[in-house]
Amino acid sequence: MEFTITLSIIIITSIVSFSAFTNEKLMDSLIFYPPAISQQKQWYRFFTNGLLHADLAHLIFNMFALYIFGGKVEEAFIDIFGAKGKLFYLLMYIFALAFCLLPTYSKNKDNYHYKSLGASGAVSAVIFASIILDPLMGIGLVFIPVYVAGFIFGFIYLAVSSWLDKRGEGNINHSAHIFGALFGMGFLIIASRLFSDFPVLQHFIDQVTNISPRELIQFGR
């Protein structure tokens, strides 16, 4: 098995998450806690919260999604950016951890009752970078053999996340998912314009505009 950036992130995140499950002090020191940032300048929490997860199911879901999409995106980054591909991939993941929480921080910087954790925002960045690279790939839910084209899944995902975020119910930070997804797409498009000759955005447009009806929805594998 090749030791990739994606695999490294999964291993490090899993180790820290498992450790924090039974170590309350570690959990408290790394979790995203806005007042600790605004008053004590603990900016590192924008990043370290992505190493934590609420429980085993939360960890497995995020790391499984990262494993499925991350490997393909990492390889694509190497093809697009050459020797700097792995670095750009890592930077996208790390900066997505912080960027996805900026709206949350702005809203809760003086909220002593608010805490957040998980790599979902950064994983969303990887998934949506994958959608930009291959908008026609089939994406669906686990155990349900119905898949829709990636770019359609992306629109549905953002719309539902926005609706749930406005309702403000539950313990899921839907805002982080949305802004993580937007960051992943924006990072890839801008970086490719600045550091590569590969027309990422035009490649996406060409694929979407030439899609056939049978590629919109796929059944089974």
Secondary structure by P-SEA (a helix, b strand, c coil): ccccaaaaaaaaaaaaaaaacccaaaaaaccccccccccccccccccccccccccaaaaaaaaaaaaacaaaaaaaaaaacccaaaaaaaaaaaaaacccaaaaaaacccccccccccaaaaaaaaaaaaaaaccccbbbcccccccccaaaaaaaaaaaaaaaaaacccccaaaaaaaaaaaaaaaaaaaaacccccaaaaaaaaaaaaccccccccccc
